[in-house]
Amino acid sequence: MSDPRITSSIFTRGAVDLSALRSAAPTPAPAKAGPPAGAPGGAVGGISVIDVTEATFQSEVLERSLTTPVVVDFWAEWCEPCKQLSPVLERLAVEDSGAWVLAKVDVDANPRIAQMFRVQGIPMVYAIVGGQPVDAFSGVVPEAQLRQWIQAVLKAGGVSVAAPEDPRLGEADDALMSGDLDEAERAYRKILAESPADAAAEAGLAQVGLARRVVGVDPQAALDAAAAAPDDVDAQLLAADIEVLSGMAQQAYHRLVGLVRRIAGDDREKVRQHLVGLFTIAGPEDPAVASARRALASALF
């Protein structure tokens, strides 16, 4: 499972034995309203965040996890990093409207639970699915990576939910649409610093580069210049940019693949890199990109 800061030795040190927590002691009624233990937490009437003790752990975590993934947050009042992570977990749990439940365990008040989970430092977060731990991480992680981890937990639990829109991406897109290219670049780079594989941010950054390259350019004049000089690398690159902005991306790809076939050396690599940048704008799932990538590979090799 994908994990932002996985502590893999948690599981290699030996299986987490939860049998001691499956006690026959009477379980008090939950303090917060919500569906009965074991009932799926839904978007309507479901609960998102609960405080758990040793007495309620079996019903609120183990039994509930048979139908709804449960994320257990081990924290303490004195733990400063916990004060950074816990509010984010709580907000994400509420956003997902009962698709998963956040169970908060105060390690000072419930040392036996922490011992059973082999918690050696906090914050420590476990994912429980089907009554068993399936993944865990320790420490504070960026929100974007935390969202990805939760999505993986939901997938492991057989839950399909749409990932909420990243507000940072919305702000970056707004800056791009308003023409504030410097702010858009800063915002996209910040996202990529936290989530290097964020395809949307990569595409946005590539769009910033494209927008900068065509500032003050007469589109028709650029296309005419490229037609008049088919082997002029700079003219062809600019024409391809214009075509992408005009909704003719496939034509732009064809133009540059053809240029790669005709030239060599540093110019060839320059064109290849430019074309790959244009692919990034569309994304890897675009059929035109897939076709153009195959054509580019054929041209290169």
Salt bridges, closest charged atoms under 4 A:
ASP51 OD2 - LYS32 NZ 3.73
GLU54 OE2 - ARG112 NH1 2.17
GLU60 OE1 - ARG64 NH2 2.42
ASP73 OD2 - LYS104 NZ 3.36
GLU80 OE2 - LYS83 NZ 3.25
GLU90 OE2 - LYS104 NZ 3.20
GLU95 OE2 - ARG91 NH1 3.56
GLU95 OE1 - ARG147 NH1 3.29
GLU143 OE1 - ARG91 NH2 2.75
GLU143 OE2 - ARG147 NH2 2.86
ASP166 OD2 - ARG168 NH2 2.61
ASP182 OD1 - ARG212 NH2 2.62
GLU183 OE2 - ARG186 NH2 2.61
GLU185 OE2 - ARG189 NE 2.94
GLU185 OE1 - ARG212 NH1 2.53
GLU194 OE1 - ARG168 NH1 2.36
ASP231 OD1 - ARG262 NE 2.74
ASP234 OD1 - LYS270 NZ 2.76
ASP241 OD2 - ARG213 NE 2.70
ASP241 OD1 - HIS274 NE2 2.83
GLU243 OE2 - ARG255 NH2 2.76
GLU269 OE2 - ARG272 NH2 2.72
